[in-house]
Amino acid sequence: MKNCVFCAIADGSAPARIVYSDDDVVAFLDIRPIRPGHTLVIPREHHADLGELPAELGAKMFAAAQRIGTAMRRAPIDADGANLIINDGRAAFQTVFHSHIHVVPRRHGDRINLAKGMLLRRDSAADTTAERLRVALGAAVEGR
């Protein structure tokens, strides 16, 4: 779709710190992360919201989000868990109208307030974070 930043990331015409990619989905670090490692999983095809998203493609997005969330539990990310979040529609705080899943790494006792985190979002070492997540995903893919 014209003027969709996520479509531009999916087709490679906009920069992003890609951590996972296959024929159907792309996952990259959020530019305003709630926590370092906060990743967005998007379909390569443009679908503005869940109502437009084919169920099969949604399942592929979820599978990628699951894989990323699992990888976040491995070193060097070493999270204790993950939140999978879908903001669907303006009323649900969706700001980019291209379906996506947020995968947010969590640590025991991190005391994150997700609402507050939506406002105060930064990662000063995003390149390092992306590389750590790619390493963890490689371990997850290879079963280590």
SESEMAR-703121 format. One record per residue (C-alpha): residue number from 1; x, z, y; residue in one letter. Coordinates in nm, 4 decimals, always signed. Layout:
num:x:z:y:residu
NUM:X:Z:Y:A
...
END
This chain:
num:x:z:y:residu
1:+0.0000:+0.0000:+0.0000:M
2:+0.1222:-0.0842:+0.3479:K
3:+0.2514:+0.2127:+0.5522:N
4:+0.2538:+0.4574:+0.2591:C
5:+0.5823:+0.6494:+0.2525:V
6:+0.5395:+0.7341:-0.1170:F
7:+0.4889:+0.3666:-0.2039:C
8:+0.8097:+0.2911:-0.0126:A
9:+0.9938:+0.5599:-0.2101:I
10:+0.8509:+0.4235:-0.5372:A
11:+0.9669:+0.0697:-0.4603:D
12:+1.3084:+0.1844:-0.3349:G
13:+1.2634:+0.0777:+0.0274:S
14:+1.2641:+0.4365:+0.1616:A
15:+1.5280:+0.6988:+0.0880:P
16:+1.4601:+0.9937:-0.1401:A
17:+1.6505:+1.2292:-0.3653:R
18:+1.5182:+1.0927:-0.6940:I
19:+1.5413:+1.3349:-0.9861:V
20:+1.3342:+1.1449:-1.2444:Y
21:+1.2042:+0.7917:-1.2783:S
22:+1.0360:+0.5811:-1.5440:D
23:+0.8105:+0.2743:-1.5496:D
24:+0.5041:+0.4685:-1.4310:D
25:+0.6185:+0.7624:-1.2183:V
26:+0.8913:+0.8697:-0.9780:V
27:+0.9892:+1.2295:-0.9006:A
28:+1.1914:+1.3310:-0.5970:F
29:+1.2705:+1.6388:-0.3923:L
30:+1.0191:+1.7313:-0.1248:D
31:+1.1789:+1.6910:+0.2202:I
32:+1.0167:+2.0194:+0.3243:R
33:+1.0486:+2.2331:+0.0102:P
34:+0.8741:+2.5631:-0.0445:I
35:+1.1797:+2.6557:-0.2570:R
36:+1.4962:+2.4606:-0.3397:P
37:+1.4079:+2.2259:-0.6238:G
38:+1.0475:+2.1669:-0.5061:H
39:+0.9775:+1.8258:-0.6542:T
40:+0.6984:+1.5720:-0.6038:L
41:+0.5804:+1.3568:-0.8942:V
42:+0.4042:+1.0360:-0.7879:I
43:+0.2655:+0.7321:-0.9648:P
44:+0.4435:+0.4067:-0.8808:R
45:+0.1004:+0.2526:-0.8141:E
46:-0.0845:+0.3623:-0.5022:H
47:-0.3844:+0.5845:-0.5702:H
48:-0.4910:+0.7889:-0.2684:A
49:-0.6561:+1.0747:-0.4556:D
50:-0.7682:+1.1982:-0.7958:L
51:-1.0903:+0.9990:-0.7722:G
52:-0.8874:+0.6753:-0.7669:E
53:-0.6250:+0.7827:-1.0211:L
54:-0.6733:+0.6439:-1.3741:P
55:-0.6760:+0.9285:-1.6270:A
56:-0.3953:+0.7691:-1.8321:E
57:-0.1702:+0.7576:-1.5263:L
58:-0.2610:+1.1154:-1.4342:G
59:-0.1560:+1.2172:-1.7855:A
60:+0.1800:+1.0437:-1.7373:K
61:+0.2270:+1.2245:-1.4053:M
62:+0.1457:+1.5573:-1.5693:F
63:+0.3847:+1.4854:-1.8560:A
64:+0.6649:+1.4188:-1.6057:A
65:+0.5735:+1.7341:-1.4098:A
66:+0.5780:+1.9320:-1.7349:Q
67:+0.9211:+1.7938:-1.8232:R
68:+1.0530:+1.8792:-1.4745:I
69:+0.9024:+2.2290:-1.4811:G
70:+1.0616:+2.2886:-1.8214:T
71:+1.3975:+2.1576:-1.6969:A
72:+1.3819:+2.3945:-1.3995:M
73:+1.4050:+2.6851:-1.6461:R
74:+1.7449:+2.5621:-1.7615:R
75:+2.0761:+2.6202:-1.5865:A
76:+2.1776:+2.5322:-1.3239:P
77:+1.8276:+2.5591:-1.1681:I
78:+1.7503:+2.8682:-1.3790:D
79:+1.3920:+2.9256:-1.2609:A
80:+1.1686:+3.1708:-1.4445:D
81:+0.8633:+2.9473:-1.4123:G
82:+0.6984:+2.6798:-1.2001:A
83:+0.3820:+2.6208:-1.0040:N
84:+0.2178:+2.2801:-1.0537:L
85:+0.0044:+2.2090:-0.7490:I
86:-0.2226:+1.9180:-0.6595:I
87:-0.3640:+1.9055:-0.3083:N
88:-0.6497:+1.6562:-0.3386:D
89:-0.8067:+1.5518:-0.0100:G
90:-0.7706:+1.6592:+0.3500:R
91:-0.9722:+1.9791:+0.2916:A
92:-0.7164:+2.0775:+0.0244:A
93:-0.4224:+2.0188:+0.2634:F
94:-0.3210:+1.6798:+0.1240:Q
95:-0.1065:+1.5206:+0.3960:T
96:+0.0235:+1.2092:+0.2186:V
97:-0.2657:+1.0162:+0.0706:F
98:-0.0885:+0.8952:-0.2424:H
99:-0.1669:+1.1148:-0.5451:S
100:+0.1119:+1.3561:-0.6275:H
101:+0.1918:+1.6770:-0.8102:I
102:+0.4107:+1.9456:-0.6553:H
103:+0.6439:+2.1187:-0.9023:V
104:+0.7714:+2.4374:-0.7381:V
105:+1.0365:+2.6450:-0.9192:P
106:+0.9709:+3.0204:-0.9213:R
107:+1.1809:+3.3290:-0.9872:R
108:+1.0554:+3.6734:-1.0868:H
109:+1.0044:+3.8733:-0.7688:G
110:+1.0598:+3.5767:-0.5325:D
111:+0.7640:+3.6983:-0.3248:R
112:+0.6648:+3.3499:-0.2195:I
113:+0.3408:+3.3217:-0.0321:N
114:+0.2464:+2.9594:-0.0992:L
115:+0.0385:+2.9335:+0.2198:A
116:+0.3274:+3.0636:+0.4305:K
117:+0.5712:+2.8500:+0.2329:G
118:+0.3802:+2.5392:+0.3361:M
119:+0.4867:+2.6122:+0.6964:L
120:+0.8445:+2.7357:+0.6519:L
121:+1.0003:+2.4739:+0.4269:R
122:+1.3725:+2.3909:+0.4187:R
123:+1.6587:+2.3299:+0.1733:D
124:+1.9979:+2.3151:+0.3423:S
125:+2.1665:+2.2003:+0.0196:A
126:+1.9185:+1.9368:-0.0976:A
127:+2.1820:+1.7001:-0.2431:D
128:+2.3236:+1.9805:-0.4582:T
129:+1.9739:+2.0886:-0.5599:T
130:+1.8838:+1.7318:-0.6624:A
131:+2.1989:+1.7008:-0.8728:E
132:+2.1318:+2.0357:-1.0416:R
133:+1.7804:+1.9262:-1.1279:L
134:+1.9026:+1.5908:-1.2629:R
135:+2.1526:+1.7817:-1.4814:V
136:+1.8775:+2.0125:-1.6051:A
137:+1.6529:+1.7142:-1.6767:L
138:+1.9320:+1.5497:-1.8729:G
139:+1.9586:+1.8623:-2.0831:A
140:+1.5816:+1.8636:-2.1333:A
141:+1.5772:+1.4965:-2.2322:V
142:+1.8634:+1.5397:-2.4773:E
143:+1.7160:+1.8602:-2.6183:G
144:+2.0079:+2.0844:-2.5253:R
END
